[in-house]
């Protein structure tokens, strides 16, 4: 028995080493610096919670992540649903469109949005032909949300499609045959079954949006900076490793708390549904 279990354990060893070197070690270093740099104690956390600007940046970070997640969900849900009802060729094209962003550099895509969102860019010119605008999109939170949504939509579409493709579509005709309106049947039957994909996609997009740096730095303004930009400023500009570590610890702690709360909510919801 020992010989049989040793093989799979050895296969996990390279992944565990990589995880320890590239994730656990930096994480532990950040934790230590938060409590010890420049001197041991809670001074860095007292500074963070004592400065109103830091709390505003933290709130702006979470609000931006919320709006990015909401917009991505609204755009991705019908797209993923269309992938489930489309034919084989159309589904292949839709899947290809989702995967294309993974083949393009993050910097390239962000700089493309810098060009598109300019006051004299393509988007404002298009809106001008429709009698609207021009709108200030670059160096605003709106531009940041637009760029982040485009970058993170694949992480919402793929979990939704994975769940939706496993839903038996015969349930909708069965519900309508029993007298339910098609819209009501969709909302009462299909949507609840797709909630695992919704929760997985929202969690992935929300957590990813919390740590975005390149897109807010290029599309946003210094007055609307997110916490990732503030951490970069503290560490790279001011050499305040302790303060940067404290900001990272606060962000990590709040993120883990939200994940635990979501897991508890989903568990209770699942019990109610099965009950």
N, C-alpha and C positions, 0 to 999 in steps of 0.2 A: 504493500500500500504506500509506503514511503517513497519508493521509486516512482510510482505513478504520479504522485502529487508534486514531486520535485520538478518535473518538466514544466508544467504550467507556471509554477512559481518563478522559475528561472526566466521564462519568457516575459514576465512582468518586470524583471529587474532593470532592464534599460529604461523603460518608461518611468519607473520609480526614481532612478538616479537623475534622469532629466527633470522630473518634477521637483525633486529636492534641490537641484542646483539652480534652476531657472525660476522657481516659484517660491519654495519654502525659505531658501536662504535670503533672497531679497526681502521677503515678508518679515522674517525674524529680525533682519537688520533694521528695517523700518520701525518695527516695534521697539527695539532696544534704543534707537536714536530718539524716538518720541519721548522716552522716559529718562534719558540720560544726557542728552545734548541740549544746551551747553553744560548743564549740571543736573544731577539726579533729582527727581521730583515730578510734580504735576504742573510745572510752570508753563510748559508749552500748551497744555490743555486749558489752563487758566487764561493764557493769552488768546487762544482761539475763541473760547466762549465769552470772553470779556470784550472782544472787539465786535461792534455791531456790523461792520463791513464783512467780517468773516461769515456771520450768520446769514447776511443777505446773499452772499455768494453761494452758500450751501443751499439756501432755499431756491435760488435761481437755478442751480444745477438740477435739483429734483423736479422743479416745475418744467424745465426744458426737457428733461428725460420723460416726464409724463406726457407732454404734448407730442413729442416725437413718437412715443409708443401709441398714443391714441390715433394720430394721423396714419401711422403705419398700419395699424389694425383696420381702420376704415378703408384704406386702399387695398390692403392685402386680402381681406376676407372675400370680397367678390372675385378677385383675381384667382385665389386658390380654388374657389367654388367653380369658376369657369374651367379650370384645369381638370376638374373631376368629371365635368359633363362634356368636354370637348372630345373630338375624335382623336385617333392615334397621332395623326400628323399635326393637328393643331396643338395637341398636348405637348408634343415634342418641341414645337416652336415656342410655346409659352414657357416650358421648362428651360429652354436655351436662353430666353430673355432674362430669366431669373438668375441663371448661372453666369452670364456674361460679366456682371460686375466683379465676380470673384477672380476673373482673369485680367482685371485692370488694376493698376496701382492705385492705392488710396490717395496718394498725392496728385496723381493725374486727374482723378475724378473730382477732387476738391478744387483744383485749379480750373477745371472746366466750369464748375459752378461759379467761381469767381468771375469768369468771363460772361457767363449767362446772366448773372444777377446784377451786372453793372447798371448804372442809371441809363446808359445808352446801349445796354446789352440786348441780346436777342429777345428775352422775355418782355422787357419794357417796350421794345419796338413792336412786338406782336400785340401786346395789350393796347398800344397806341393806335394800331390799325382797327381795333375794335371799339375805339372811343374811350378807352380807360387808361388811367395812369397819367404820367409815369409814377411808379411807386418806388420808395426807398427800400430796396431788398438787401443790398450789400451792407455790411457793417451793422446789421440789425439782428435781433433774435429770430425774426421771421426767416431771414436768410439762413441762419444756423439750423433752424428746424427743417427747412426744405432740404438742405444738403445732407443732414443726418438721416432724414427719412429715406432719401434715395439710397444712401449707403447701407442702411440697416433693413430695408424691406425684404431682402432675401432671407434674413433670419426670422422673419415673421411668416413669409409665404410658405417656406418649406415645412415647418411644423404643422401649419394649418393643413397643407395638402396631405401630409402623411396621415393625419387623423381623418380628414374628410374622405380620403380614398378608401378607408375601411368602413365607412358608414353605408349600410344597406339602403340604396335609393328606393327600394320598394316600399319603405316605410311612409314616404310622402304620399304616393298614390293610395296606400291603405288608409292613411288619415283622412284624405279628401273623400274617399269612398264612404267613410263613416260620418260624413257631414261637415268636416272641418273646412274652413276657407283655406285656399292654398297658402296665403300669407300666414295665417294663424298656424297651419300645419308646419310650415317652415320654422316659425319662431318657437313653437312648442315642442317640436319633435327633432328637427335637424340641428338647430342652434345648440340646445343642451348637449347633444352628443358630440358636438365639435368643441366644447369648452376645454377639454384637455389640450387640444392644439392651440386654442386661444391663450390659455394660461402659460404654456411653454413658450410660445412666440413672444408674448408680452414680457415675460420674465427675462428672456434672452435679450430682447431689444432694450428694455429698461436698464438692465445692468450694464450693457455695452454703452448706452448713451451716457451713463453716469461718468464713465472714464474717458470719454472722447476728448482729444486734445487738438489734433491737427485741424479738423473742420471748424470748431469754434474759434481757433486762433486765426484762421484765414478768412472766414466768412463773418465773424462777429467783430465787436469793438472792444477795446480795453475796458470801457466803462461797464460792459455787460459780460465780464469774464466769468468763466465757470471754475469750479474748484480745481480741475486738472491744470488750468493755466496758472492758478494761484500757487499750486504746489510746485510747478516748474519755476515760477518766479522766486519762491522762497529757497529752493534748493540750488538752482542753477544761477540765479541772479544775485541773491543776497547771501548764499552759502549758509542758510539757516536750516540745516538738516533736521534738527529737532522739531522745528515748527512744521516743516514739510511732512515729517513722519507723523506728527500729531494730526494733521489734516487728513492724511491717508488713513490713519487708525479710525478717526471719526467716520469717514466715508465708508470704510469697510464694516465697521460696527453697525451703522444704520442699514447698510445693504443686507447684512446677514440677518438683522432683525426683521426686515421686510420679507426676506425669503422664508424665515420661520413662520411669520404671520400668514403668509400666503399658503404655505404648506398646511398649517393648522386649519385655515379656512376651507381649503380644498378637501381636506379629510372630513371635516364636519359636513360639507356639502355632499360629499360622496355617501356618507352615512345616511343623510336625509333621503337622498335619491334611492338608495338600495332599500331603505326602510319603507 
